[in-house]
Amino acid sequence: MRILVTGATGFIGGAVVDALRARGHVPVPAVRDVDAAKRRWPMLQPVAVDFAHDTDAQAWRPRLAAIDAVVNAVGILRETDAQPFAALHDATPRALFEVCVDAGVRRVVQVSALGADEDATSPYHLSKRAADRHLHALPLQGVVVQPSVVFAPQGASAGMFLMLATLPIALLPGGGVQRVAPVHLDDLIDTIIHALEDADPPRLVEAVGPACMTLRAYLDTLRRSLGLGGLRVLPVPMPLVRLSASVLQHVPGSLVEPETIAMLARGNCAAPDGIARLLGRSPRAAGDFVPPPLRAMTRRDAQLRWALPLLRISVALVFVVTALLSFGLYPLDGSRALLASAGVPGAAVDIALFGSAAIDLLLGVGMLLPRTRTVAYLASIALIVAYTAIISLAMPAYWLHPFGPVLKNLPILASLVLLHALDRGD
């Protein structure tokens, strides 16, 4: 079959395209960035779409020429003015589904979300539910797949859960009593493939894992599967969680906002009977999400998610605090005497003192900003190497100082090299 896949550059849509190719189908990625899709799949012919604006059914007619089936995998967790739920989850899918009827598309699979049901209250779930219902009202074979929390190592939500699982102490909302039924991406993709290929698939499939568990139990399961032992939890009162979410929603890229906290509190569970019947087997258990050969790598990646920001902030603080000390928090006479002992001429002492302080401050702040981070790391490495060389020539005795003021440059240099390699802000 020739199958149009919307949202193909997302982690679900991309996995669908790869699975369809492996099954001998011809996927047609429908994406905003055609060049990115061509780089990933040079053998395919992607088409340009924009779900934020393609709400007119006429825009979809030429894209459905010779198409046998459609998978709509477009979904966003947080809406913006440029990408509202009303367009991406509802209006544009409606237009696409309606044209499928006229174009003779035999089957449409809509990737929705568990919770897009009669009890839905969040804008996210309500917009998904509206498109689901519209699809089922049309005279075509429409299958709605509603996944619970999806585990995929490359996915943002799975990355967040893995990070939480590897923390020395996990701060969980309400102690992590919220209910989830995590499903592995491979099982979700197999569900979508069955929904496309089976002769008579169900109209609705709740794509869940074999067990409903608390968030705390899920993270504990992930942690143990990574070889880290049991999870240690510090419960965070829900009023504080909601207050924090109202602040974090303004942080670019944050998955935490009042709506996501409300959806988590509602729970995300369903019986696994439907997906098991469709797959002909039980879906993968959470304890088996990370295969043994990948556990060490997955553990390191998850730990780096919190360790790198911690290292970045601590190194940046070294530079910022050093600058503030040089600006006068430490007695200026002591700083001037130290520079004089290093051979700095009297007329240049203040220039060297305040100039180096300004540079330290700029570098420390630069490390905290994504756009300047890489340059700040390189400049800091060069600066420390220069400082170390000058001190080695002018005051070599400092290498043997019991407080190790020069020796401590070595781990800071190593930290900066590591940050430059792994913490590039992209």
Secondary structure by P-SEA (a helix, b strand, c coil): cbbbbcccccaaaaaaaaaaaaabbbbbbbcccaaaaaaacccbbbbbbbccccccccccccccccccbbbbccccccccccccccccccaaaaaaaaaaaaacccbbbbbcccccccccccaaaaaaaaaaaaaaacccbbbbbbbccccccccaaaaaaaaaaaccccccccccccccccccaaaaaaaaaaaaccccccccccccccccccaaaaaaaaaaaacccbbbbbbbcaaaaaaaaaaacccccccccaaaaaaaaabbbbbaaaaaaaaccccccccccccccaaaaaaaaaaaacaaaaaaaaaaaaaaaaaaaaaccccaaaaaaaaaaacccccaaaaaaaaaaaaaaaaaaaaacccaaaaaaaaaaaaaaaaaaaaaaccccccccccccccaaaaaaaaaaaaaaccccc
